[in-house]
Amino acid sequence: MVRLGAASALLLLAPPLAAQQEPRLAFGPFAAAFIPTGADARDFRYAASIGGQVLLAISPTLRLVATGAWTDGRHKFPAASDGVDIWQYDAGLELDLCGDCTATWDLHPFLGAGAGARTNHYRTPLYRTTSCLSGYGALGVELRSGLLGARLEARDYLTCLESPPGGTRSTRNDLRIGLGAIFRL
């Protein structure tokens, strides 16, 4: 009888508790600057990126993040066309450093890390399309109000690159600094 009473009490409290929980799913577009560094700066130019993210809250402070981005890049290899479509796709985890903020506008700094792949599609028949694994570390902040928000995020990528003229593989580094909107469901 006590178990039945406890179960009934939980059922009665479940809707109000569910209504107070944070939305678990969020998505949003972003625009970013692609900034080659080190050896990457010798082979690629600064460029603009656009993309989207889907975030799934695993707990109040931990989120799973899936990101896809396209960069309208320019390379410095000898060719008739210097255009390159750079496709970045990855998944990772974010740690929300704020946790349970309660202000009307919540500022949520975060750290993240993940792995994925990058594809370079050169817009010239001289070079073939190449794909390689990549990893990143992220630092950013999300400003939230209810179901809407804005994100500022910097990602430091390590990726391999197969050099089109020589076919040699090397590890490269670049940054992506972006600003985007977030819609929470």
LOSEBA-833536 format. One record per residue (C-alpha): x, y, z; residue in three letters. Coordinates in Angstrom, 1 decimal. Each point is the difference from the previous one (the first is absolute). Layout:
// residues N
X/Y/Z/Ala .
...
This chain:
// residues 185
0.0/0.0/0.0/Met .
2.9/2.4/0.8/Val .
1.6/-0.8/-3.4/Arg .
-3.3/0.8/-1.8/Leu .
-0.2/3.3/1.9/Gly .
3.6/0.9/-0.9/Ala .
-0.5/-0.9/-3.6/Ala .
-3.2/2.1/-0.2/Ser .
1.8/3.0/1.6/Ala .
2.8/-0.3/-2.6/Leu .
-2.5/-0.2/-2.9/Leu .
-1.7/3.2/1.3/Leu .
3.3/1.8/0.4/Leu .
1.5/-1.1/-3.4/Ala .
-1.7/2.6/-2.2/Pro .
1.1/3.0/2.1/Pro .
3.5/-1.4/0.2/Leu .
0.2/-0.6/-3.7/Ala .
-1.2/3.5/-0.7/Ala .
2.9/1.5/2.0/Gln .
2.7/-1.9/-1.8/Gln .
2.3/1.7/-2.5/Glu .
-0.6/-0.9/-3.7/Pro .
2.2/-3.0/-1.0/Arg .
0.3/0.7/-3.7/Leu .
1.3/3.2/-1.7/Ala .
1.1/0.9/-3.5/Phe .
1.3/3.0/-1.9/Gly .
1.8/1.5/-2.9/Pro .
3.4/1.8/0.2/Phe .
2.4/2.1/-2.0/Ala .
3.7/-0.3/0.7/Ala .
3.5/1.1/-1.1/Ala .
2.3/-2.8/-1.2/Phe .
3.5/1.0/1.1/Ile .
2.9/-2.2/-1.1/Pro .
3.0/-0.1/2.3/Thr .
3.6/-1.4/-0.3/Gly .
0.5/-2.1/-3.1/Ala .
-3.6/0.3/-0.9/Asp .
0.4/3.8/-0.5/Ala .
2.6/-0.8/-2.7/Arg .
-2.5/-2.0/-2.0/Asp .
-3.4/1.6/0.8/Phe .
-1.4/3.5/0.3/Arg .
-2.4/1.5/2.6/Tyr .
-3.6/-0.8/-1.0/Ala .
-3.6/0.1/1.2/Ala .
-1.9/-3.0/1.3/Ser .
-3.7/-0.8/0.5/Ile .
-1.5/-2.9/1.8/Gly .
-2.3/-1.4/2.6/Gly .
0.0/-1.8/3.3/Gln .
-2.3/-2.3/1.9/Val .
0.4/-0.3/3.7/Leu .
-1.4/-2.6/2.4/Leu .
0.1/0.6/3.7/Ala .
1.2/-3.2/1.8/Ile .
-0.1/1.8/3.4/Ser .
-0.3/3.6/1.1/Pro .
3.7/0.5/-0.6/Thr .
0.9/-2.4/-2.8/Leu .
-1.2/0.1/-3.6/Arg .
0.6/-2.1/-3.1/Leu .
0.7/2.2/-3.0/Val .
-0.1/-0.9/-3.7/Ala .
1.3/2.6/-2.5/Thr .
0.2/0.3/-3.7/Gly .
1.7/2.9/-1.9/Ala .
0.9/1.1/-3.5/Trp .
2.9/2.4/-0.7/Thr .
0.3/1.8/-3.4/Asp .
3.8/-0.3/0.1/Gly .
2.9/1.0/-2.1/Arg .
3.2/-2.0/-0.2/His .
3.5/1.1/-1.1/Lys .
1.0/-3.1/-2.0/Phe .
0.9/0.5/-3.7/Pro .
-3.2/-0.4/-2.0/Ala .
-2.3/1.8/-2.4/Ala .
-2.7/0.3/2.8/Ser .
0.8/0.7/3.6/Asp .
-3.4/-0.9/1.3/Gly .
-0.5/-2.7/2.6/Val .
-3.2/-1.1/1.8/Asp .
1.0/-1.0/3.5/Ile .
-2.6/-2.2/1.7/Trp .
0.4/-0.5/3.8/Gln .
-2.2/-2.5/1.9/Tyr .
0.5/-1.0/3.5/Asp .
-1.6/-1.0/3.4/Ala .
1.2/0.8/3.5/Gly .
-0.9/0.8/3.6/Leu .
-0.4/3.4/1.6/Glu .
0.3/0.8/3.7/Leu .
-2.2/2.9/1.1/Asp .
2.0/1.9/2.6/Leu .
-3.1/1.8/1.3/Cys .
-2.3/-2.9/0.7/Gly .
-3.3/1.1/1.4/Asp .
-0.1/3.8/-0.5/Cys .
-3.3/1.7/0.9/Thr .
0.2/3.5/-1.4/Ala .
-2.3/1.2/-2.8/Thr .
3.0/0.1/-2.4/Trp .
2.4/-2.8/0.9/Asp .
3.6/0.1/-1.0/Leu .
1.4/-3.5/-0.4/His .
3.7/-0.3/-0.6/Pro .
1.0/-3.5/-1.3/Phe .
3.0/-2.2/-0.9/Leu .
-0.2/-2.7/-2.7/Gly .
1.9/-2.7/-1.8/Ala .
-0.9/-2.3/-2.9/Gly .
1.1/-1.9/-3.1/Ala .
-1.2/-0.4/-3.5/Gly .
1.3/0.4/-3.5/Ala .
0.7/2.7/-2.6/Arg .
-0.4/-0.3/-3.8/Thr .
1.9/2.3/-2.4/Asn .
-1.7/0.2/-3.4/His .
2.4/1.9/-2.4/Tyr .
-1.8/1.8/-2.8/Arg .
2.5/-1.0/-2.6/Thr .
0.4/-3.3/-1.8/Pro .
3.7/0.0/0.9/Leu .
-0.6/-1.0/3.6/Tyr .
-2.2/-2.7/1.4/Arg .
-2.4/0.3/2.9/Thr .
1.6/-1.1/3.3/Thr .
-1.5/-0.8/3.5/Ser .
1.8/-0.4/3.3/Cys .
-0.7/-0.3/3.7/Leu .
0.0/3.0/2.2/Ser .
-0.4/1.0/3.7/Gly .
-0.7/3.2/1.8/Tyr .
-0.1/1.9/3.2/Gly .
-2.6/2.7/0.6/Ala .
-0.5/3.0/2.2/Leu .
-3.1/2.1/-0.1/Gly .
-3.0/1.7/1.6/Val .
-3.7/-0.4/-0.5/Glu .
-2.4/2.8/0.9/Leu .
-3.5/-1.4/0.7/Arg .
-3.5/1.4/0.6/Ser .
-2.7/-2.6/0.1/Gly .
0.1/-2.0/-3.2/Leu .
2.2/2.4/-2.0/Leu .
3.7/0.6/0.3/Gly .
3.2/1.1/-1.7/Ala .
3.4/-1.8/-0.1/Arg .
3.5/1.3/-0.4/Leu .
2.4/-2.9/-0.4/Glu .
3.7/-0.4/-0.9/Ala .
1.2/-3.4/-1.1/Arg .
3.6/-1.1/-0.5/Asp .
0.2/-2.8/-2.5/Tyr .
2.8/-2.6/-0.6/Leu .
-0.5/-1.8/-3.2/Thr .
2.1/-1.9/-2.5/Cys .
0.4/1.3/-3.6/Leu .
1.0/-1.9/-3.0/Glu .
1.8/2.6/-2.1/Ser .
-1.4/0.0/-3.5/Pro .
3.2/0.6/-2.0/Pro .
2.1/-2.5/1.9/Gly .
-2.4/-2.4/1.6/Gly .
1.8/0.2/3.4/Thr .
-2.0/0.0/3.2/Arg .
0.7/2.3/2.9/Ser .
-1.8/1.3/3.1/Thr .
-1.4/3.5/-0.3/Arg .
-1.5/2.5/2.4/Asn .
-2.6/2.7/-0.6/Asp .
-2.6/2.0/2.0/Leu .
-3.7/0.6/-0.6/Arg .
-1.6/2.9/1.9/Ile .
-3.7/0.2/-0.4/Gly .
-3.2/1.7/1.1/Leu .
-3.4/-1.6/-0.3/Gly .
-3.5/-0.3/1.3/Ala .
-1.5/-2.8/2.1/Ile .
-3.6/-1.1/0.1/Phe .
-0.8/-2.3/2.9/Arg .
-2.8/-2.5/-0.2/Leu .
